Amino acid sequence: MKANEVKLLGLLQGPRQFTIPIYQRPYSWSREECQKLFDDILLVGKDAARPSYFMGSVVYYQESAHAIGTIPASLVIDGQQRLTTVLLLLTAVARFLHNNEEPLQDTSSAEIRGLYLTNLYKQGELAQRLLLTKRDKATLISVVNGNPLPESNSERVRENFEFFQEQVAAANVADLWAGISKLMVVGVSLEAGVDNPQLIFESLNSTGKPLDQSDLIRNYVLMGQAKPVQDDLYKRYWYPMEASFGDDYASMFSEYMRDFLTVKLAKLINIYTVYQTFKNEYATGRVSEGNVEALAKELYQNARYYVRLRQPEKEEHQELREALEQLRAFGVTVAYPYLIDAYAACEQGKLTKAQLAEVVRMIERYVVRRSICEIPTNTLNSTFATFARDLDQEDYFNSVKEQFLELGYNRRFPLDEEFRNRFVERDAYHARRTRDYLLSHLANYEQKEHVNIGNYTVEHIMPQNENVSEAWQAELGPEWEDVHSRYLHTIGNLTLTGYNSELSDRPFAEKKTMAGGFLTSPIKLNQSVASEPVWNKQAILKRANLLADWAIAIWPAPEVVTAVVVSNEEVDEQQEEDALAEAGLLEEIQNLDE
């Protein structure tokens, strides 16, 4: 490894070509970063007493030999963003000089193009001083050559070049060129077979703005491979995986790898240690030439499943798509690690798509029932982390049902009696997320024309007002205080209406018969209210049990032929919470109760 502090223009000068490896992330500097660089260069250009401006390092593999007629190639390990931005600025300066009769005495547009932007006397890509990847590549070539931009162009390259074009002017071009001439970098040239690029890459990433987990993992898998292998793996597996995630690739890929490693290693993974866990515990020995394709293919295949979990609209099977949409609506992200395995089982023919849809619905029912029964959520992540481990691969679907019913006490799938009792008795109003989810499903139970809960508000049939009116005291009976205290926020006393302010604290008879009242309401939830002559404890419990019947039908428990014994295992909940907190997951699952 050779490191020297050099002028950036000197590093660019001469017949050479810097190439960005396919595994590097795209050009990503923002306009704000370009503005800061432009202002700094202008400032140092105006200051005659300041000899230089340090930009950082450029780390690259320098070919020791090259074929006659070609250009020495330098594979950039670190420094893409700086090199690209300076080339865009140089191109804007050269364009200005050419269009304004070459106003500088010490340089010209032809010199800038011939010395720093292109390789003279070469054709095609060999003529380019810097080759980027994917859309960035074609856009930068068009910008440098002054050609029309490709239809599908790189927004960052295009917008940053346009920004520099707007900034370069007759009043500042001389100072700007003086500042560019003072730019300094540490040029680090690596020797093939001697220097370890991955270790150097990680060391560089430990300072400054860190790379995403996605960048680190991609570089780890691809960096050590020969270039033809890199190109092949990237084209067949990595780029299709990136494209499937879309604009959310960087953030979603880290979450995907956390969930992928969770199910593969059967333990909770902290999202901030995804790269180290992948490198040290999963990919060890799998990035060698003979094994790396299997690893890249595995990551690609499982990413396809994960994208459908996160973006159900990409799932073609209607029943499965609808089940995934329901799961997403309730926010059950804790199940994604296991569902990666379930999707893989479906791909392998162990499940049909219809059965996979039923597995997804079982998960929804499991989480909904536990939420209603107020069972602590701190075991959910670890439950789904290990759920796939003990399934019978020969009878996958039935094994899922049996395993749900065999879960230990604190992990249990609440059965109908427990579910009904808590459904009727609990405060349903203040668990807002669960409440809205429940009311939406209950309002649409066995209905073809669905009600959008967002168009309505939650109504307390027996009013919330602490100062209970005499009319309501008479309605509730002699024990009105106890009834009001115990049943005010229970599901039996809650409904939906578009006339909340009009209903207000009116007596029950008025709430039924007034315009917009329960008798004329088109919402199914209000039919059982309208049929009651009085609204008291008995009416509330009667309606609550009716709604419980609906809820049991909407979120049924699994049914299996074999007898199941539910274990009474005791789970150390504090230990679970400590593990979740360490993995950074406790807050995520607590959101299910909000």
VEXDREN-2710 file (C-alpha; in Angstrom, 1 decimal):
% VEXDREN-2710
k/r/px/py/pz
1/MET/0.0/0.0/0.0
2/LYS/1.4/3.4/-1.0
3/ALA/-0.1/6.6/0.4
4/ASN/0.8/10.1/-0.7
5/GLU/-0.7/13.5/-0.3
6/VAL/-1.2/14.9/-3.8
7/LYS/-3.1/17.5/-5.6
8/LEU/-6.5/16.1/-6.8
9/LEU/-5.8/17.5/-10.3
10/GLY/-2.5/15.7/-10.3
11/LEU/-4.2/12.4/-9.3
12/LEU/-6.6/12.9/-12.3
13/GLN/-4.0/13.9/-14.8
14/GLY/-2.4/11.6/-17.3
15/PRO/-3.8/8.6/-19.2
16/ARG/-5.7/6.7/-16.6
17/GLN/-9.3/5.7/-15.7
18/PHE/-10.9/5.4/-12.3
19/THR/-13.7/2.8/-12.2
20/ILE/-16.3/2.4/-9.5
21/PRO/-16.9/-1.3/-8.6
22/ILE/-20.5/-2.5/-9.1
23/TYR/-20.8/-3.2/-5.4
24/GLN/-20.3/0.4/-4.4
25/ARG/-23.5/2.4/-3.6
26/PRO/-24.6/4.9/-6.3
27/TYR/-23.5/8.5/-6.3
28/SER/-25.4/10.2/-3.5
29/TRP/-24.1/13.7/-2.7
30/SER/-26.9/16.1/-2.0
31/ARG/-27.2/19.7/-3.2
32/GLU/-26.4/20.9/0.3
33/GLU/-23.1/19.0/0.2
34/CYS/-22.3/20.4/-3.3
35/GLN/-23.1/23.9/-2.0
36/LYS/-20.7/23.5/0.9
37/LEU/-17.9/22.2/-1.3
38/PHE/-18.5/25.0/-3.8
39/ASP/-18.4/27.7/-1.1
40/ASP/-15.2/26.2/0.5
41/ILE/-13.4/26.0/-2.9
42/LEU/-14.4/29.6/-3.7
43/LEU/-13.2/30.8/-0.3
44/VAL/-9.8/29.1/-0.5
45/GLY/-9.4/30.3/-4.1
46/LYS/-9.8/33.9/-2.9
47/ASP/-7.3/33.5/-0.1
48/ALA/-3.9/33.8/-1.6
49/ALA/-2.2/33.0/1.7
50/ARG/-3.9/29.6/1.9
51/PRO/-1.9/27.0/-0.2
52/SER/-4.3/24.1/-0.1
53/TYR/-7.7/22.6/0.8
54/PHE/-7.7/18.9/2.0
55/MET/-10.7/16.9/0.7
56/GLY/-10.0/13.4/2.3
57/SER/-8.7/10.2/0.8
58/VAL/-9.1/8.3/-2.5
59/VAL/-8.3/4.6/-2.1
60/TYR/-7.9/2.5/-5.2
61/TYR/-6.4/-0.6/-6.8
62/GLN/-3.8/0.4/-9.3
63/GLU/-3.1/-2.1/-12.1
64/SER/0.6/-2.9/-12.2
65/ALA/0.3/-3.7/-15.9
66/HIS/-2.1/-3.2/-18.7
67/ALA/-2.5/-4.3/-22.3
68/ILE/-1.1/-2.2/-25.1
69/GLY/-3.7/0.2/-26.4
70/THR/-5.7/0.3/-23.2
71/ILE/-5.7/2.8/-20.3
72/PRO/-4.3/2.0/-16.8
73/ALA/-7.4/1.1/-14.6
74/SER/-7.8/2.1/-11.0
75/LEU/-10.6/0.4/-9.1
76/VAL/-11.9/2.9/-6.5
77/ILE/-12.4/1.5/-3.0
78/ASP/-13.2/4.8/-1.3
79/GLY/-13.6/8.3/-2.7
80/GLN/-16.3/7.9/-5.3
81/GLN/-18.4/10.8/-4.0
82/ARG/-15.5/13.3/-4.0
83/LEU/-14.2/12.3/-7.4
84/THR/-17.6/12.4/-9.0
85/THR/-18.5/15.8/-7.5
86/VAL/-15.2/17.4/-8.6
87/LEU/-15.6/16.0/-12.1
88/LEU/-19.1/17.6/-12.3
89/LEU/-17.7/20.9/-11.1
90/LEU/-14.8/20.7/-13.6
91/THR/-17.2/19.9/-16.4
92/ALA/-19.3/23.0/-15.5
93/VAL/-16.2/25.2/-15.5
94/ALA/-15.1/23.8/-18.8
95/ARG/-18.5/24.4/-20.3
96/PHE/-18.6/28.0/-19.0
97/LEU/-15.1/28.7/-20.4
98/HIS/-16.1/27.3/-23.8
99/ASN/-19.3/29.3/-24.0
100/ASN/-17.7/32.6/-22.8
101/GLU/-14.7/33.0/-25.1
102/GLU/-12.2/31.4/-22.7
103/PRO/-11.9/34.2/-20.1
104/LEU/-9.0/32.5/-18.1
105/GLN/-5.3/33.1/-19.0
106/ASP/-3.8/30.0/-17.3
107/THR/-6.2/27.4/-18.6
108/SER/-8.9/26.6/-21.2
109/SER/-11.8/24.4/-21.6
110/ALA/-9.8/22.1/-24.0
111/GLU/-7.1/21.7/-21.3
112/ILE/-9.6/20.8/-18.6
113/ARG/-11.2/18.3/-20.9
114/GLY/-7.9/16.8/-22.1
115/LEU/-6.1/16.7/-18.8
116/TYR/-8.8/15.9/-16.2
117/LEU/-12.1/14.8/-17.8
118/THR/-11.2/12.5/-20.7
119/ASN/-8.4/10.5/-22.2
120/LEU/-7.4/12.1/-25.5
121/TYR/-7.3/9.9/-28.6
122/LYS/-9.4/7.1/-27.0
123/GLN/-12.8/6.1/-28.0
124/GLY/-15.9/4.9/-26.2
125/GLU/-15.6/4.2/-22.5
126/LEU/-11.8/4.3/-22.7
127/ALA/-12.1/8.0/-23.3
128/GLN/-13.7/8.6/-19.9
129/ARG/-11.5/9.5/-16.9
130/LEU/-14.2/8.2/-14.4
131/LEU/-16.7/5.4/-14.9
132/LEU/-19.5/5.1/-12.5
133/THR/-22.1/2.3/-12.2
134/LYS/-25.7/1.7/-13.5
135/ARG/-27.6/4.9/-14.4
136/ASP/-24.9/7.1/-12.9
137/LYS/-22.4/5.8/-15.6
138/ALA/-24.4/6.8/-18.7
139/THR/-25.5/10.1/-17.2
140/LEU/-21.9/11.2/-16.3
141/ILE/-20.6/10.2/-19.7
142/SER/-23.4/12.3/-21.3
143/VAL/-22.6/15.3/-19.1
144/VAL/-18.9/15.1/-19.7
145/ASN/-19.3/14.7/-23.4
146/GLY/-22.0/17.4/-23.7
147/ASN/-24.5/14.9/-25.1
148/PRO/-28.3/14.7/-24.4
149/LEU/-29.0/12.8/-21.2
150/PRO/-30.4/9.3/-21.4
151/GLU/-34.1/9.1/-20.8
152/SER/-33.6/7.1/-17.5
153/ASN/-30.9/9.3/-16.0
154/SER/-29.3/9.7/-12.6
155/GLU/-31.1/12.5/-10.7
156/ARG/-28.2/13.1/-8.4
157/VAL/-25.6/13.4/-11.3
158/ARG/-28.0/15.6/-13.4
159/GLU/-29.2/17.9/-10.6
160/ASN/-25.7/18.4/-9.1
161/PHE/-24.2/19.3/-12.5
162/GLU/-27.1/21.7/-13.1
163/PHE/-26.4/23.3/-9.7
164/PHE/-22.7/23.8/-10.6
165/GLN/-23.7/25.3/-14.0
166/GLU/-25.9/27.8/-12.2
167/GLN/-23.1/28.7/-9.8
168/VAL/-20.2/29.2/-12.2
169/ALA/-20.2/32.8/-13.4
170/ALA/-17.8/35.4/-14.8
171/ALA/-17.5/37.0/-11.4
172/ASN/-16.2/33.9/-9.7
173/VAL/-14.7/31.6/-12.3
174/ALA/-11.1/32.8/-11.7
175/ASP/-11.3/32.3/-7.9
176/LEU/-13.1/29.0/-8.5
177/TRP/-10.3/27.7/-10.7
178/ALA/-7.7/28.8/-8.2
179/GLY/-9.5/26.9/-5.5
180/ILE/-9.8/23.8/-7.6
181/SER/-6.1/23.9/-8.2
182/LYS/-5.5/23.8/-4.4
183/LEU/-7.5/20.7/-3.7
184/MET/-5.5/18.0/-2.0
185/VAL/-6.2/14.3/-1.3
186/VAL/-4.4/11.4/0.2
187/GLY/-4.0/9.0/-2.7
188/VAL/-3.8/5.4/-1.4
189/SER/-2.8/2.9/-4.0
190/LEU/-3.4/-0.8/-3.0
191/GLU/-1.4/-3.7/-4.3
192/ALA/-3.3/-6.8/-5.5
193/GLY/-2.5/-9.9/-3.5
194/VAL/-0.9/-7.9/-0.7
195/ASP/-3.4/-5.5/0.7
196/ASN/-6.8/-6.6/2.1
197/PRO/-9.4/-4.2/0.6
198/GLN/-12.1/-5.3/3.0
199/LEU/-10.1/-4.5/6.1
200/ILE/-9.1/-1.2/4.7
201/PHE/-12.7/-0.5/3.7
202/GLU/-13.9/-1.2/7.2
203/SER/-11.2/0.9/8.7
204/LEU/-12.2/3.8/6.5
205/ASN/-15.8/3.3/7.4
206/SER/-15.1/3.6/11.1
207/THR/-14.6/7.3/10.8
208/GLY/-16.7/10.0/9.2
209/LYS/-20.2/9.3/7.9
210/PRO/-20.7/5.5/8.2
211/LEU/-22.0/3.4/5.4
212/ASP/-25.3/1.7/5.6
213/GLN/-25.5/-2.0/6.7
214/SER/-26.5/-2.8/3.1
215/ASP/-23.3/-1.2/1.7
216/LEU/-21.1/-3.1/4.1
217/ILE/-22.7/-6.5/3.5
218/ARG/-22.7/-6.0/-0.3
219/ASN/-19.1/-5.0/-0.3
220/TYR/-18.2/-7.9/2.0
221/VAL/-19.8/-10.5/-0.3
222/LEU/-18.5/-9.0/-3.6
223/MET/-15.3/-7.1/-2.9
224/GLY/-13.0/-10.1/-2.6
225/GLN/-14.2/-11.7/-5.9
226/ALA/-12.5/-11.4/-9.2
227/LYS/-14.1/-8.7/-11.4
228/PRO/-15.9/-11.1/-13.8
229/VAL/-17.4/-12.9/-10.7
230/GLN/-18.4/-9.6/-9.2
231/ASP/-20.2/-8.5/-12.4
232/ASP/-22.0/-11.9/-12.7
233/LEU/-23.2/-12.0/-9.1
234/TYR/-24.3/-8.4/-9.2
235/LYS/-26.2/-8.8/-12.4
236/ARG/-27.9/-12.0/-11.5
237/TYR/-28.6/-11.6/-7.8
238/TRP/-27.6/-8.3/-6.2
239/TYR/-29.0/-5.8/-8.5
240/PRO/-32.4/-7.6/-8.9
241/MET/-32.5/-7.6/-5.1
242/GLU/-31.8/-3.9/-4.8
243/ALA/-34.4/-3.2/-7.5
244/SER/-37.0/-5.2/-5.8
245/PHE/-36.7/-3.1/-2.6
246/GLY/-37.1/0.1/-4.7
247/ASP/-36.4/3.5/-3.1
248/ASP/-36.5/2.0/0.4
249/TYR/-33.5/-0.3/-0.3
250/ALA/-31.0/1.1/2.2
251/SER/-33.4/1.1/5.2
252/MET/-35.4/-1.9/4.3
253/PHE/-32.3/-4.1/3.5
254/SER/-31.0/-3.6/7.0
255/GLU/-34.3/-4.7/8.4
256/TYR/-34.4/-7.6/6.0
257/MET/-31.0/-8.8/7.1
258/ARG/-31.9/-8.5/10.8
259/ASP/-35.0/-10.6/10.2
260/PHE/-33.2/-13.0/7.9
261/LEU/-30.4/-13.6/10.4
262/THR/-33.0/-13.9/13.2
263/VAL/-34.7/-16.8/11.6
264/LYS/-31.5/-18.4/10.3
265/LEU/-29.7/-18.2/13.7
266/ALA/-32.8/-18.6/15.8
267/LYS/-32.0/-15.7/18.0
268/LEU/-32.7/-12.0/18.3
269/ILE/-30.4/-9.7/16.3
270/ASN/-29.7/-6.0/17.0
271/ILE/-30.2/-4.0/13.8
272/TYR/-27.1/-2.0/14.6
273/THR/-24.9/-5.2/14.6
274/VAL/-26.4/-6.8/11.5
275/TYR/-23.2/-6.5/9.4
276/GLN/-20.9/-7.9/12.2
277/THR/-23.3/-10.7/12.9
278/PHE/-23.6/-11.6/9.2
279/LYS/-19.9/-11.5/8.7
280/ASN/-18.9/-13.4/11.9
281/GLU/-21.7/-15.8/12.4
282/TYR/-23.4/-16.5/9.1
283/ALA/-21.1/-15.8/6.1
284/THR/-17.9/-17.1/7.5
285/GLY/-16.3/-19.4/4.9
286/ARG/-19.1/-18.7/2.4
287/VAL/-17.5/-15.8/0.5
288/SER/-14.9/-18.1/-1.1
289/GLU/-15.0/-18.6/-4.8
290/GLY/-16.8/-21.9/-4.6
291/ASN/-19.4/-20.8/-2.1
292/VAL/-20.2/-17.2/-2.7
293/GLU/-22.8/-17.8/-5.5
294/ALA/-24.9/-20.0/-3.1
295/LEU/-24.8/-17.2/-0.5
296/ALA/-25.8/-14.5/-3.0
297/LYS/-28.6/-16.6/-4.4
298/GLU/-29.9/-17.4/-0.9
299/LEU/-30.0/-13.7/0.0
300/TYR/-31.7/-12.8/-3.2
301/GLN/-34.4/-15.5/-2.9
302/ASN/-35.2/-14.7/0.7
303/ALA/-35.3/-10.9/-0.1
304/ARG/-38.0/-11.7/-2.7
305/TYR/-40.2/-13.1/0.1
306/TYR/-39.4/-10.3/2.4
307/VAL/-40.4/-7.6/-0.1
308/ARG/-43.8/-9.2/-0.4
309/LEU/-44.2/-9.2/3.4
310/ARG/-43.4/-5.5/3.5
311/GLN/-45.1/-4.6/0.3
312/PRO/-48.1/-7.0/-0.1
313/GLU/-49.2/-5.3/-3.3
314/LYS/-46.4/-7.2/-5.0
315/GLU/-47.9/-10.6/-4.1
316/GLU/-49.9/-11.9/-7.1
317/HIS/-52.0/-14.4/-5.1
318/GLN/-55.1/-12.5/-4.0
319/GLU/-55.9/-14.4/-0.8
320/LEU/-52.3/-14.2/0.4
321/ARG/-52.0/-10.6/-0.6
322/GLU/-55.1/-9.7/1.4
323/ALA/-53.9/-11.6/4.5
324/LEU/-50.5/-9.8/4.3
325/GLU/-52.3/-6.5/4.1
326/GLN/-54.3/-7.2/7.2
327/LEU/-51.1/-8.2/9.0
328/ARG/-49.4/-5.0/8.0
329/ALA/-52.4/-3.0/9.0
330/PHE/-52.2/-4.4/12.5
331/GLY/-48.4/-3.7/12.6
332/VAL/-47.3/-7.3/13.2
333/THR/-43.7/-6.8/12.0
334/VAL/-42.4/-9.2/14.8
335/ALA/-43.6/-12.1/12.7
336/TYR/-41.5/-11.3/9.6
337/PRO/-38.5/-13.5/10.6
338/TYR/-40.7/-16.6/10.7
339/LEU/-42.7/-15.6/7.6
340/ILE/-39.5/-15.6/5.6
341/ASP/-39.2/-19.3/6.4
342/ALA/-42.9/-19.9/5.7
343/TYR/-42.5/-18.2/2.3
344/ALA/-39.5/-20.4/1.5
345/ALA/-41.5/-23.5/2.6
346/CYS/-44.2/-22.4/0.1
347/GLU/-41.6/-22.0/-2.6
348/GLN/-40.4/-25.5/-1.9
349/GLY/-43.9/-27.0/-2.2
350/LYS/-44.4/-27.7/1.5
351/LEU/-47.3/-25.2/1.6
352/THR/-49.8/-23.9/-1.0
353/LYS/-50.3/-20.2/-1.4
354/ALA/-53.7/-20.7/0.2
355/GLN/-52.2/-22.4/3.1
356/LEU/-49.6/-19.7/3.5
357/ALA/-52.4/-17.2/3.6
358/GLU/-54.0/-19.2/6.4
359/VAL/-50.6/-19.2/8.3
360/VAL/-50.5/-15.4/8.0
361/ARG/-54.1/-15.2/9.3
362/MET/-53.2/-17.4/12.2
363/ILE/-50.4/-15.0/13.1
364/GLU/-52.8/-12.1/13.0
365/ARG/-55.3/-14.0/15.2
366/TYR/-52.6/-15.0/17.6
367/VAL/-51.4/-11.4/18.1
368/VAL/-55.0/-9.9/18.2
369/ARG/-56.1/-12.4/20.8
370/ARG/-53.1/-11.9/22.9
371/SER/-53.6/-8.1/22.7
372/ILE/-57.2/-8.4/23.8
373/CYS/-56.2/-10.7/26.6
374/GLU/-53.5/-8.2/27.6
375/ILE/-50.8/-10.9/27.6
376/PRO/-47.4/-9.1/27.8
377/THR/-45.9/-8.7/24.4
378/ASN/-42.3/-9.1/25.4
379/THR/-42.1/-12.7/24.3
380/LEU/-43.4/-12.1/20.7
381/ASN/-40.0/-11.5/19.1
382/SER/-38.3/-14.5/20.6
383/THR/-41.4/-16.6/19.8
384/PHE/-41.2/-15.9/16.1
385/ALA/-37.4/-16.0/16.1
386/THR/-37.5/-19.7/17.0
387/PHE/-40.9/-20.7/15.6
388/ALA/-39.6/-22.3/12.4
389/ARG/-37.0/-24.4/14.2
390/ASP/-39.2/-27.2/15.5
391/LEU/-41.8/-27.4/12.7
392/ASP/-42.4/-30.8/11.0
393/GLN/-41.2/-30.2/7.5
394/GLU/-43.1/-33.1/6.2
395/ASP/-46.5/-31.8/7.5
396/TYR/-45.7/-28.1/7.6
397/PHE/-49.2/-26.6/7.7
398/ASN/-50.6/-28.8/10.4
399/SER/-47.4/-28.5/12.3
400/VAL/-47.8/-24.7/12.4
401/LYS/-51.3/-25.1/13.9
402/GLU/-50.1/-27.6/16.5
403/GLN/-47.2/-25.5/17.5
404/PHE/-49.3/-22.4/18.1
405/LEU/-51.5/-24.4/20.5
406/GLU/-48.5/-26.0/22.2
407/LEU/-46.8/-22.7/23.1
408/GLY/-46.0/-22.2/26.7
409/TYR/-48.2/-20.3/29.1
410/ASN/-46.8/-16.8/28.6
411/ARG/-46.5/-17.4/24.9
412/ARG/-50.0/-19.1/24.6
413/PHE/-52.6/-18.7/21.9
414/PRO/-55.6/-17.7/24.0
415/LEU/-58.6/-20.0/23.4
416/ASP/-62.2/-19.0/23.1
417/GLU/-63.2/-18.9/26.7
418/GLU/-60.3/-16.7/27.8
419/PHE/-60.7/-14.6/24.7
420/ARG/-64.4/-14.0/25.3
421/ASN/-64.0/-13.1/29.0
422/ARG/-61.3/-10.5/28.4
423/PHE/-63.1/-9.2/25.2
424/VAL/-66.2/-8.5/27.2
425/GLU/-64.6/-7.1/30.3
426/ARG/-61.5/-5.1/29.3
427/ASP/-61.1/-1.4/28.7
428/ALA/-61.2/-1.4/24.9
429/TYR/-61.4/2.3/24.5
430/HIS/-57.9/3.4/25.6
431/ALA/-56.0/0.8/23.7
432/ARG/-56.5/3.0/20.6
433/ARG/-54.7/1.0/18.0
434/THR/-56.4/-2.3/19.0
435/ARG/-59.7/-0.5/19.5
436/ASP/-59.8/0.9/15.9
437/TYR/-58.7/-2.4/14.5
438/LEU/-61.5/-4.2/16.4
439/LEU/-64.2/-1.8/15.5
440/SER/-63.3/-1.7/11.9
441/HIS/-63.5/-5.5/11.6
442/LEU/-66.6/-5.8/13.7
443/ALA/-68.4/-3.1/11.7
444/ASN/-67.6/-5.0/8.5
445/TYR/-68.3/-8.5/9.7
446/GLU/-70.2/-10.4/7.0
447/GLN/-70.7/-7.2/5.0
448/LYS/-70.0/-6.8/1.3
449/GLU/-70.1/-3.0/1.5
450/HIS/-67.2/-2.1/3.8
451/VAL/-67.3/0.8/6.2
452/ASN/-64.2/3.0/6.3
453/ILE/-63.6/3.7/10.0
454/GLY/-61.7/6.8/9.2
455/ASN/-65.0/8.5/8.3
456/TYR/-66.4/8.0/11.7
457/THR/-65.6/8.6/15.4
458/VAL/-65.9/6.3/18.4
459/GLU/-69.1/6.9/20.4
460/HIS/-69.8/5.9/24.0
461/ILE/-73.4/4.9/24.1
462/MET/-73.5/5.4/27.8
463/PRO/-71.8/8.9/27.9
464/GLN/-68.3/9.5/29.3
465/ASN/-69.4/12.6/31.3
466/GLU/-68.5/12.1/34.9
467/ASN/-71.5/14.1/35.9
468/VAL/-74.0/11.5/35.0
469/SER/-77.4/13.1/34.2
470/GLU/-80.5/12.1/36.1
471/ALA/-81.9/10.6/32.9
472/TRP/-78.9/8.3/32.5
473/GLN/-78.9/7.4/36.2
474/ALA/-82.5/6.2/35.8
475/GLU/-81.6/4.4/32.6
476/LEU/-78.7/2.5/34.3
477/GLY/-80.7/1.6/37.5
478/PRO/-79.9/1.7/41.2
479/GLU/-76.3/0.6/40.7
480/TRP/-75.7/3.2/38.1
481/GLU/-72.4/4.3/39.6
482/ASP/-70.9/0.8/39.5
483/VAL/-72.3/0.2/36.0
484/HIS/-70.8/3.5/34.7
485/SER/-67.4/2.8/36.3
486/ARG/-67.1/-0.8/35.2
487/TYR/-68.6/-0.8/31.7
488/LEU/-68.1/2.7/30.3
489/HIS/-65.0/1.9/28.2
490/THR/-65.8/-1.8/27.4
491/ILE/-66.6/-3.0/23.9
492/GLY/-70.3/-3.4/24.7
493/ASN/-70.6/0.3/25.2
494/LEU/-68.6/1.5/22.2
495/THR/-69.8/2.0/18.6
496/LEU/-69.1/4.2/15.5
497/THR/-71.0/7.2/14.4
498/GLY/-70.8/10.3/12.2
499/TYR/-72.9/12.2/14.7
500/ASN/-70.8/12.2/17.8
501/SER/-71.3/15.8/18.7
502/GLU/-75.1/15.6/18.0
503/LEU/-75.5/12.5/20.1
504/SER/-73.4/13.9/22.9
505/ASP/-74.8/13.1/26.4
506/ARG/-78.5/12.8/25.3
507/PRO/-80.7/10.2/26.9
508/PHE/-80.6/6.8/25.3
509/ALA/-84.1/7.1/23.8
510/GLU/-83.1/10.3/22.0
511/LYS/-79.9/8.8/20.8
512/LYS/-81.9/6.1/19.1
513/THR/-84.6/8.2/17.5
514/MET/-83.0/11.5/16.6
515/ALA/-81.8/12.3/13.1
516/GLY/-78.5/10.4/12.7
517/GLY/-79.4/8.2/15.7
518/PHE/-79.0/4.5/16.1
519/LEU/-82.3/3.5/14.5
520/THR/-81.4/5.0/11.1
521/SER/-77.7/4.3/11.2
522/PRO/-76.4/2.2/8.3
523/ILE/-73.5/0.8/10.4
524/LYS/-74.0/-2.8/11.4
525/LEU/-72.5/-2.2/14.8
526/ASN/-75.5/0.0/15.7
527/GLN/-78.2/-2.5/14.8
528/SER/-77.9/-4.3/18.2
529/VAL/-78.0/-1.0/20.0
530/ALA/-81.1/0.2/18.2
531/SER/-82.9/-3.1/19.2
532/GLU/-82.5/-2.5/22.9
533/PRO/-85.4/-0.8/24.8
534/VAL/-83.1/0.5/27.6
535/TRP/-79.4/0.8/27.9
536/ASN/-78.1/-0.7/31.1
537/LYS/-75.7/-3.4/32.4
538/GLN/-77.7/-6.2/30.9
539/ALA/-77.9/-4.5/27.5
540/ILE/-74.2/-3.7/27.5
541/LEU/-73.2/-7.3/28.4
542/LYS/-75.7/-8.8/25.9
543/ARG/-74.2/-6.7/23.1
544/ALA/-70.6/-7.4/24.3
545/ASN/-71.2/-11.1/24.0
546/LEU/-72.8/-10.7/20.6
547/LEU/-69.7/-8.9/19.5
548/ALA/-67.5/-11.5/21.1
549/ASP/-69.3/-14.1/19.0
550/TRP/-68.3/-12.1/15.9
551/ALA/-64.7/-11.7/17.1
552/ILE/-64.3/-15.4/17.7
553/ALA/-65.5/-16.0/14.2
554/ILE/-63.3/-13.3/12.7
555/TRP/-60.2/-14.4/14.7
556/PRO/-60.7/-18.1/15.3
557/ALA/-58.2/-20.3/17.2
558/PRO/-56.5/-23.1/15.2
559/GLU/-58.2/-26.4/15.0
560/VAL/-56.1/-29.7/14.8
561/VAL/-57.1/-33.3/14.9
562/THR/-54.5/-34.3/17.5
563/ALA/-55.0/-33.6/21.2
564/VAL/-52.9/-30.7/22.4
565/VAL/-51.6/-30.2/25.9
566/VAL/-50.9/-26.6/26.7
567/SER/-47.8/-26.3/28.8
568/ASN/-47.7/-24.3/32.0
569/GLU/-44.1/-23.4/31.6
570/GLU/-43.0/-20.3/33.5
571/VAL/-41.2/-17.8/31.4
572/ASP/-38.9/-15.3/33.1
573/GLU/-40.4/-12.2/31.7
574/GLN/-37.7/-9.9/33.0
575/GLN/-35.1/-12.0/31.3
576/GLU/-37.1/-11.7/28.0
577/GLU/-37.3/-7.9/28.4
578/ASP/-33.6/-7.6/29.0
579/ALA/-32.9/-9.6/25.9
580/LEU/-35.3/-7.5/23.8
581/ALA/-33.9/-4.3/25.2
582/GLU/-30.4/-5.4/24.3
583/ALA/-31.5/-6.2/20.7
584/GLY/-33.3/-2.9/20.4
585/LEU/-36.7/-4.5/19.9
586/LEU/-38.7/-3.9/23.0
587/GLU/-40.0/-0.5/21.9
588/GLU/-41.1/-2.0/18.6
589/ILE/-43.3/-4.7/20.1
590/GLN/-44.7/-2.4/22.8
591/ASN/-46.2/-0.3/19.9
592/LEU/-48.7/-3.1/19.4
593/ASP/-50.5/-2.1/22.6
594/GLU/-50.7/1.6/21.7
END
